[in-house]
């Protein structure tokens, strides 16, 4: 990982498995960087809002991840739990430059 301004290079898009995740370790908590089957990239706190399960170990489908502990679905777009569940996982900005993936450690605000 290299750091450019406020962005951390986490690797190339091919370093993240399709329909899977790569974990970025950080002092404030782990961040899961997800890749969908359509090669969309998202980053969420690696902690389910329900019981704190590791979202990085969940199943990625559409633009959601299913927590491996209790099958809660979390939107990768918003970080929100899909109804009827409630809660939110913090989101982090991602950018692609060529095939390189960069992560900002500043939580994304709406």
N, CA, C and O of each residue as an XYZ file, in Angstrom:
440
protein
N       0.838     -1.181      0.000
C       0.000      0.000      0.000
C       0.880      1.241      0.000
O       1.841      1.327      0.764
N       0.559      2.178     -0.837
C       1.242      3.463     -0.833
C       0.216      4.553     -0.589
O      -0.973      4.374     -0.855
N       0.689      5.697     -0.074
C      -0.226      6.789      0.246
C       0.068      7.982     -0.646
O       1.223      8.389     -0.776
N      -0.961      8.546     -1.259
C      -0.857      9.741     -2.081
C      -1.852     10.743     -1.531
O      -3.060     10.515     -1.600
N      -1.356     11.876     -0.975
C      -2.218     12.852     -0.311
C      -3.060     12.117      0.734
O      -2.508     11.528      1.663
N      -4.373     12.142      0.595
C      -5.248     11.458      1.554
C      -5.728     10.112      1.037
O      -6.595      9.487      1.647
N      -5.180      9.664     -0.066
C      -5.612      8.409     -0.682
C      -4.553      7.339     -0.473
O      -3.355      7.606     -0.571
N      -5.009      6.124     -0.185
C      -4.123      4.971     -0.032
C      -4.333      4.056     -1.228
O      -5.467      3.706     -1.556
N      -3.246      3.670     -1.876
C      -3.349      2.681     -2.955
C      -3.463      1.310     -2.310
O      -2.591      0.901     -1.544
N      -4.547      0.601     -2.627
C      -4.772     -0.711     -2.023
C      -4.402     -1.857     -2.953
O      -4.469     -3.020     -2.556
N      -4.017     -1.548     -4.170
C      -3.625     -2.568     -5.140
C      -4.351     -2.351     -6.449
O      -4.901     -1.279     -6.703
N      -4.346     -3.378     -7.272
C      -5.049     -3.295     -8.549
C      -6.433     -3.917     -8.399
O      -6.713     -4.628     -7.434
N      -7.280     -3.636     -9.362
C      -8.630     -4.203     -9.331
C      -8.570     -5.731     -9.321
O      -9.434     -6.380     -8.732
N      -7.555     -6.308     -9.968
C      -7.434     -7.766    -10.005
C      -6.953     -8.363     -8.687
O      -7.002     -9.580     -8.508
N      -6.485     -7.513     -7.753
C      -6.118     -7.992     -6.421
C      -7.350     -8.260     -5.560
O      -7.260     -8.915     -4.522
N      -8.494     -7.750     -5.998
C      -9.752     -7.942     -5.267
C     -10.567     -8.976     -6.040
O     -10.900     -8.749     -7.203
N     -10.892    -10.102     -5.418
C     -11.643    -11.125     -6.156
C     -13.037    -10.645     -6.543
O     -13.691     -9.937     -5.778
N     -13.488    -11.033     -7.737
C     -14.872    -10.730     -8.131
C     -15.816    -11.353     -7.120
O     -15.622    -12.486     -6.680
N     -16.837    -10.595     -6.762
C     -17.824    -11.007     -5.764
C     -17.157    -11.326     -4.424
O     -17.591    -12.210     -3.685
N     -16.083    -10.573     -4.134
C     -15.357    -10.762     -2.890
C     -14.822     -9.447     -2.367
O     -15.242     -8.373     -2.796
N     -13.885     -9.546     -1.430
C     -13.361     -8.352     -0.782
C     -11.897     -8.528     -0.413
O     -11.367     -9.638     -0.351
N     -11.275     -7.397     -0.174
C      -9.922     -7.332      0.367
C      -9.999     -6.415      1.584
O     -10.686     -5.395      1.547
N      -9.305     -6.767      2.652
C      -9.356     -5.984      3.885
C      -8.147     -5.062      3.965
O      -7.009     -5.477      3.747
N      -8.423     -3.800      4.284
C      -7.373     -2.822      4.549
C      -7.366     -2.604      6.057
O      -8.355     -2.148      6.631
N      -6.252     -2.931      6.689
C      -6.124     -2.775      8.137
C      -5.796     -1.320      8.456
O      -4.942     -0.709      7.814
N      -6.489     -0.773      9.459
C      -6.276      0.620      9.849
C      -6.457      0.727     11.359
O      -7.224     -0.029     11.955
N      -5.750      1.663     11.969
C      -5.834      1.841     13.423
C      -7.260      2.068     13.909
O      -7.612      1.639     15.007
N      -8.081      2.733     13.112
C      -9.457      3.031     13.501
C     -10.430      1.899     13.188
O     -11.628      2.034     13.438
N      -9.945      0.802     12.654
C     -10.798     -0.329     12.308
C     -10.595     -0.762     10.870
O     -10.215      0.044     10.021
N     -10.845     -2.027     10.598
C     -10.645     -2.575      9.258
C     -11.684     -2.035      8.282
O     -12.825     -1.754      8.647
N     -11.251     -1.898      7.023
C     -12.118     -1.445      5.941
C     -12.122     -2.535      4.881
O     -11.064     -3.000      4.458
N     -13.312     -2.942      4.451
C     -13.452     -3.956      3.408
C     -13.640     -3.256      2.064
O     -14.511     -2.398      1.915
N     -12.817     -3.631      1.092
C     -12.930     -3.099     -0.268
C     -13.516     -4.219     -1.120
O     -12.892     -5.265     -1.299
N     -14.721     -3.992     -1.643
C     -15.488     -5.010     -2.362
C     -15.409     -4.805     -3.867
O     -15.241     -3.687     -4.353
N     -15.533     -5.914     -4.595
C     -15.615     -5.885     -6.064
C     -16.817     -6.721     -6.483
O     -16.941     -7.885     -6.104
N     -17.695     -6.116     -7.263
C     -18.863     -6.846     -7.754
C     -18.494     -7.632     -9.011
O     -17.388     -7.506     -9.537
N     -19.422     -8.430     -9.473
C     -19.221     -9.191    -10.703
C     -19.085     -8.269    -11.911
O     -18.507     -8.648    -12.929
N     -19.628     -7.039    -11.788
C     -19.547     -6.048    -12.871
C     -18.330     -5.135    -12.704
O     -18.220     -4.119    -13.390
N     -17.416     -5.489    -11.797
C     -16.176     -4.744    -11.517
C     -16.411     -3.380    -10.891
O     -15.570     -2.491    -11.021
N     -17.540     -3.198    -10.213
C     -17.744     -1.987     -9.415
C     -17.012     -2.185     -8.088
O     -16.993     -3.286     -7.539
N     -16.411     -1.111     -7.582
C     -15.631     -1.175     -6.355
C     -16.294     -0.296     -5.291
O     -16.703      0.830     -5.571
N     -16.393     -0.828     -4.065
C     -16.994     -0.124     -2.937
C     -16.136     -0.375     -1.699
O     -15.395     -1.356     -1.637
N     -16.242      0.518     -0.715
C     -15.532      0.321      0.551
C     -16.467      0.624      1.717
O     -17.116      1.669      1.756
N     -16.522     -0.307      2.661
C     -17.327     -0.170      3.874
C     -16.483     -0.573      5.073
O     -15.533     -1.346      4.949
N     -16.844     -0.037      6.243
C     -16.251     -0.535      7.486
C     -16.517     -2.033      7.521
O     -17.622     -2.478      7.209
N     -15.512     -2.808      7.896
C     -15.631     -4.270      7.888
C     -16.327     -4.753      9.158
O     -15.802     -5.581      9.903
N     -17.523     -4.210      9.382
C     -18.258     -4.527     10.604
C     -19.750     -4.372     10.335
O     -20.231     -3.271     10.070
N     -20.469     -5.474     10.403
C     -21.917     -5.430     10.192
C     -22.572     -4.597     11.294
O     -22.195     -4.715     12.460
N     -23.554     -3.751     10.939
C     -24.217     -2.940     11.957
C     -25.074     -3.755     12.932
O     -25.525     -3.224     13.947
N     -25.299     -5.020     12.638
C     -26.133     -5.858     13.495
C     -25.343     -6.361     14.699
O     -25.603     -5.943     15.827
N     -24.387     -7.248     14.471
C     -23.620     -7.866     15.559
C     -22.112     -7.754     15.342
O     -21.333     -8.420     16.024
N     -21.698     -6.906     14.387
C     -20.266     -6.679     14.189
C     -19.558     -7.735     13.366
O     -18.329     -7.801     13.384
N     -20.292     -8.557     12.650
C     -19.679     -9.595     11.821
C     -18.800     -9.003     10.723
O     -19.028     -7.875     10.287
N     -17.792     -9.763     10.271
C     -16.878     -9.280      9.233
C     -17.531     -9.307      7.851
O     -17.657    -10.370      7.243
N     -17.942     -8.149      7.360
C     -18.595     -8.082      6.049
C     -17.689     -8.585      4.935
O     -18.177     -9.081      3.920
N     -16.374     -8.464      5.111
C     -15.430     -8.915      4.080
C     -15.534    -10.415      3.828
O     -15.103    -10.893      2.779
N     -16.094    -11.158      4.767
C     -16.248    -12.604      4.605
C     -17.631    -12.984      4.076
O     -17.958    -14.165      3.958
N     -18.436    -11.972      3.760
C     -19.787    -12.216      3.274
C     -19.843    -12.449      1.778
O     -18.838    -12.332      1.077
N     -21.031    -12.781      1.299
C     -21.269    -13.014     -0.121
C     -21.648    -11.706     -0.800
O     -22.552    -11.007     -0.342
N     -20.960    -11.371     -1.893
C     -21.260    -10.169     -2.670
C     -22.185    -10.562     -3.812
O     -21.890    -11.482     -4.574
N     -23.309     -9.855     -3.924
C     -24.282    -10.118     -4.987
C     -24.948     -8.802     -5.335
O     -25.255     -7.996     -4.457
N     -25.170     -8.590     -6.631
C     -25.687     -7.304     -7.097
C     -24.800     -6.214     -6.487
O     -23.578     -6.289     -6.612
N     -25.374     -5.220     -5.842
C     -24.586     -4.193     -5.151
C     -24.797     -4.315     -3.646
O     -24.966     -3.319     -2.942
N     -24.784     -5.562     -3.167
C     -24.997     -5.841     -1.748
C     -23.970     -6.858     -1.262
O     -23.350     -7.575     -2.047
N     -23.811     -6.896      0.067
C     -23.030     -7.956      0.695
C     -23.908     -8.554      1.793
O     -24.602     -7.829      2.506
N     -23.874     -9.879      1.922
C     -24.627    -10.568      2.961
C     -23.673    -10.924      4.090
O     -22.676    -11.614      3.876
N     -23.981    -10.450      5.292
C     -23.140    -10.725      6.450
C     -23.098    -12.233      6.704
O     -24.132    -12.899      6.655
N     -21.896    -12.779      6.978
C     -21.787    -14.222      7.180
C     -22.379    -14.710      8.504
O     -22.589    -15.912      8.670
N     -22.651    -13.805      9.449
C     -23.156    -14.256     10.747
C     -24.662    -14.487     10.770
O     -25.115    -15.550     11.196
N     -25.445    -13.508     10.319
C     -26.899    -13.609     10.446
C     -27.642    -13.255      9.161
O     -28.842    -12.982      9.184
N     -26.919    -13.262      8.040
C     -27.516    -13.059      6.712
C     -28.173    -11.699      6.504
O     -29.100    -11.585      5.702
N     -27.719    -10.679      7.200
C     -28.200     -9.332      6.908
C     -27.615     -8.902      5.581
O     -26.448     -9.173      5.298
N     -28.414     -8.231      4.759
C     -27.940     -7.678      3.488
C     -27.642     -6.196      3.674
O     -28.472     -5.442      4.182
N     -26.448     -5.791      3.258
C     -26.000     -4.404      3.374
C     -25.761     -3.874      1.965
O     -25.066     -4.506      1.170
N     -26.336     -2.719      1.660
C     -26.134     -2.085      0.355
C     -24.705     -1.563      0.260
O     -24.248     -0.830      1.137
N     -24.006     -1.939     -0.797
C     -22.652     -1.430     -1.008
C     -22.678      0.035     -1.439
O     -21.717      0.768     -1.205
N     -23.774      0.462     -2.067
C     -23.917      1.861     -2.501
C     -24.048      2.817     -1.320
O     -23.436      3.885     -1.305
N     -24.852      2.424     -0.326
C     -25.206      3.339      0.763
C     -24.673      2.926      2.127
O     -24.571      3.760      3.026
N     -24.331      1.651      2.296
C     -23.945      1.137      3.602
C     -25.133      0.772      4.473
O     -24.958      0.252      5.575
N     -26.349      1.039      3.989
C     -27.557      0.778      4.772
C     -27.965     -0.691      4.714
O     -27.833     -1.350      3.683
N     -28.463     -1.187      5.841
C     -29.047     -2.523      5.863
C     -30.321     -2.496      5.026
O     -31.064     -1.515      5.039
N     -30.563     -3.579      4.301
C     -31.751     -3.689      3.455
C     -32.933     -4.080      4.342
O     -32.818     -4.978      5.176
N     -34.076     -3.399      4.157
C     -35.287     -3.653      4.950
C     -35.652     -5.134      4.892
O     -35.485     -5.755      3.843
N     -36.135     -5.707      5.964
C     -36.642     -5.041      7.155
C     -35.560     -4.715      8.188
O     -35.867     -4.130      9.227
N     -34.308     -5.079      7.927
C     -33.238     -4.802      8.878
C     -32.895     -3.318      8.867
O     -33.151     -2.619      7.886
N     -32.312     -2.844      9.969
C     -31.966     -1.433     10.091
C     -30.548     -1.296     10.619
O     -30.106     -2.085     11.454
N     -29.847     -0.301     10.131
C     -28.485     -0.029     10.561
C     -27.668      0.434      9.374
O     -28.141      0.422      8.238
N     -26.440      0.841      9.641
C     -25.607      1.377      8.572
C     -24.138      1.082      8.853
O     -23.667      1.252      9.978
N     -23.424      0.646      7.836
C     -21.971      0.481      7.897
C     -21.348      1.714      7.244
O     -21.792      2.147      6.181
N     -20.331      2.274      7.875
C     -19.674      3.470      7.330
C     -19.105      3.175      5.947
O     -18.560      2.100      5.696
N     -19.247      4.170      5.039
C     -18.717      4.049      3.674
C     -17.461      4.900      3.542
O     -17.276      5.884      4.258
N     -16.605      4.497      2.608
C     -15.365      5.220      2.337
C     -15.244      5.464      0.842
O     -15.581      4.592      0.042
N     -14.763      6.652      0.456
C     -14.586      6.950     -0.971
C     -13.539      6.039     -1.610
O     -12.525      5.698     -1.001
N     -13.817      5.663     -2.841
C     -12.930      4.833     -3.661
C     -12.742      5.543     -4.990
O     -13.672      6.173     -5.495
N     -11.551      5.447     -5.559
C     -11.356      5.919     -6.932
C     -10.439      4.949     -7.652
O      -9.587      4.298     -7.047
N     -10.636      4.871     -8.956
C      -9.810      4.040     -9.823
C      -8.986      4.947    -10.716
O      -9.496      5.919    -11.275
N      -7.708      4.622    -10.845
C      -6.828      5.288    -11.805
C      -6.192      4.175    -12.619
O      -5.269      3.500    -12.164
N      -6.702      3.995    -13.835
C      -6.290      2.827    -14.611
C      -6.826      1.602    -13.905
O      -8.023      1.512    -13.634
N      -5.939      0.647    -13.601
C      -6.389     -0.540    -12.866
C      -6.063     -0.450    -11.373
O      -6.298     -1.407    -10.636
N      -5.524      0.690    -10.916
C      -5.176      0.868     -9.506
C      -6.380      1.376     -8.715
O      -7.118      2.253     -9.164
N      -6.557      0.797     -7.522
C      -7.661      1.149     -6.637
C      -7.109      1.978     -5.481
O      -6.139      1.591     -4.830
N      -7.746      3.130     -5.237
C      -7.354      4.014     -4.147
C      -8.521      4.174     -3.185
O      -9.680      4.229     -3.595
N      -8.192      4.247     -1.891
C      -9.164      4.372     -0.812
C      -8.841      5.619     -0.004
O      -7.684      5.862      0.336
N      -9.868      6.409      0.303
C      -9.717      7.530      1.230
C     -10.151      7.054      2.609
O     -11.164      6.368      2.741
N      -9.383      7.416      3.639
C      -9.731      7.006      4.996
C     -10.775      7.913      5.635
O     -11.206      7.664      6.761
N     -11.184      8.961      4.928
C     -12.242      9.851      5.419
C     -13.591      9.214      5.121
O     -13.893      8.908      3.967
N     -14.410      9.012      6.161
C     -15.726      8.422      5.938
C     -16.533      9.302      5.009
O     -16.482     10.530      5.087
N     -17.278      8.656      4.130
C     -18.092      9.367      3.141
C     -19.336      9.921      3.808
O     -20.005      9.217      4.564
N     -19.647     11.175      3.533
C     -20.839     11.832      4.086
C     -21.842     12.059      2.970
O     -21.464     12.289      1.821
N     -23.122     11.993      3.311
C     -24.177     12.277      2.326
C     -24.779     13.626      2.575
O     -25.683     14.043      1.851
